[in-house]
Amino acid sequence: MAAYLEEDLTCPVCYKIFEDPLLLNCSHSICRSCLQECRRRGNNKCPICCQRGSDHLPPRNLALKNVCETFTERRWERPSARPEELTERRRERPSARPEELTERRRERPSARPEELCSLHRERHKLFCMDDEEPICTVCQTSEKHENHALRPVQEAAQTFKEKIRVDLRSLDRNLRALEKAKQTCERTAKNIKSKSECTESQIRAEFDELRQFLQKEEEARISALRKVAKDRGDLAKRTAEDLTDDIESLSSVIKAMEQALKDRDIVLLKNYKDTKRRAQFIVKNPGKTPDETEVDKHYNLKLKVLERMTKYFQNQQNRQRASANAVQAIPDHRRYSYCVPGVTTATPTPGVQYQSRPGILPPSYPRGTMLHATSMQNLAGLYGRYP
C-alpha cells in the first residue's frame, strides 16, 4: 500500500516525491522545476498522457503538496526506520524503471476531472442532500457539511433519476400541448391570411368604386367652378373697363377745375359758367360688383361630397335590395320551366332555371328517382328528387 502511495506521490519526470507540484490541464501533476526544464527543451506536453499543455504557468496543486509533506513527515517520524536505514532500504529495494512507472500509471484507471473534488482531488463518493452537490470523503468531515444528510453517489443518482423521469413526463405533456397550440396558431394564421386576402380584395374593390365616384365628383366640381369663374371674371373685366372710362373723364374735369383756381380773377370769372357746368359732372353708378360667393361656395366640399356619396351608395344599396326582393317575389311557375329527363328542351330562357317536374314521369320511373335538371348557370348542377 505504501509503495503504491509513494508511486502516486512521485513526479513522472524526476521520480522524486513532489516538492512543489503544479496541476496541468489534463489533471496530471508535475514538479515546478521539471516543468520549467521541459519547457526550456521545447517540450510542452504532459509526460504521462502526452497532451499539450497551456503556455501559461499551471496553478499549484496545494492538496497534493500537503499530502506529500504529510507523507514525508510520517515516513521520517517512524521509529523503526531511521533516515539512513530508509535510504539503505530504498537502495536495496529494486526500484521500477522510469518507463515501467509511466506504463503502470497509464494502466491504472484514472478519474475524470469532473469525478474529482476540486478542493481535495479525491473521488466523489458521497452526495450531500442538503447542499445537493457531490462531495468526497474529506469534505464529509468538514464543517461545511456537518450534520448534513449524506447518501452514496449511486443511491442518490437513482433517487434523482426518478425525479427527473417524473419531471420529464410533465415536460413531455407540456411539449405536446405546445405543439398542439402551435398547430392551432398555424391554422389560425392561415385562416387569417386567407380572410385577410379576401377582405383586402373587397376593400380594394370598394375603394376603387369610391375613387371612381370621387373622380367623377371632382371633374363635375372643377367644371362647374371653371364655368362660374369664367362668367364672373368676364363680368368683372367689363365693369372694370367701364369704370376706367369714367375715371379718365372725371380726372380731366378735376384737372380743369384745379387749373381754374390757379388762373387770374378776371379769367376765373369769365370761365366760371363753363367751370360750373363741368362741376355738375354726373358720375355713373358702378353697379353691383360681381359676387365672389359663387366661387367661395366651392370651398369646404368635404361634408357636401360626403353627403352626396352617402346618399349615392345608400340608393345603390336600396336598388340592390329591391332587385333581390323582386326576384324572390316571382312565382315558381314563372321562375322554373319543367322538363322530363331525356326530352330535348328548347333554348333556355335567360333568368329561368330548369328542373324535373314531379307528376309527369312515366309509370316505369320508381319513386325517389334522382332526376337531372338543366340550369341556366350550370347545366349539370341542379338535381330534383321525385317525391
Steps between C-alpha positions, in 0.01 A plus 500: 500500500782736591675414175196597292458816703862591442454446126201736502709761680795465261568746217488324159810692385749501788344200684521678833234592752322817386638813659309775318248320273310683225163386365495464118193535278472122471475470884848347532763658723867581450770677699550867429872450433431207266239699305738792460776266384265335244395839365863604460546196279189596297281219633160625622321163518390299799753219569216256579224558242703712252224761490623846403485742791433872526773757442420661833632372828254242644353552848655340805354172624485590868307188599767273349774711656344463846465123454865472392617700799288290736626179341861613531458609863335173604759297319779679684315482834476116500730379784587176334645666200776754536590720205813312417317166529218624278753618245673163515167317454411707198841419353460129567137487375481449128351822367283514196649638186361832369325340207346234729375767740347698214338187355360408842348845535338472159354154572343612831150638440507876549203708611358762271534863609127530569520192728758658729445747782629842402633557854656167593544327161316194635222303334142604566360208699222676694218739421386774738118510495492840672737681264412275204859450390741205484780497757800288585576320826717791615218751446278272710693590816518873422299762687309594184323162486468439874170332597394485133311207351739298284432223251723283282541633150326201340199517735464876459529465123212248491284726717561801283452299181147414614433867569638592160279238333193648671600849390574367152149356465354833606722680251393257226136581570580869490687449173203323340270776623731761352520313169119478490474870578756569229295304244190692605687827462628397158148410384373826643776687320403333170134582553586857591717529190225359277234725651738793486566447129127469430423808708786687335355427157160617617650816650688574180184452294299728727770766503526478122130573490550786744785638292288483185221686676741759639669541162167564331400736779834678471462546125145629542602742774801630308292544185234695692767709671669588172167603344412723795850646509489579127156664516574706809848588378372627165236712675760646734728587207220681313404694810865597555528630143189720544632637824832580332323725247308678776821551698673660203206738438475600865876548524495745207221704666694514827813621321303774319346626824838496675642701212213753533597557861850591387383750232470874561176632640374651178569178312331300776191716480484480124523120507283450809193382307699238319667393825165480675364282222795264529450477875159354434660186347274208564683193628343178383409238756763226469233248561523181698844352530517134386431273796792284613279269696428311181865387514527477878215256520726239339718501813453252786372225274575215739167497676307570181675226304466264796126560510467443126715187518299361793175567321634346178611174660186476711290527185720239332457263795125556501484419129690175558264400779196588290637291212560201729150529648350522153670175396371322811147630436479329158274191520655158456308429178668807345845433641511131406426315176463127561622225268520123492845331493601394150268750332680779316379839615497824314772757536519599869338832572731748676419528869297174502619189686408152375428197718298178487129541556342248739189322386568469125748213515413176319374214721828314447685759712501387866446736789813675623671504159782759477419724205744716307401863449637758258602830658571829335807556716628141510349238265606213728460663838128473589327179603143428603367195689164340418298514822 
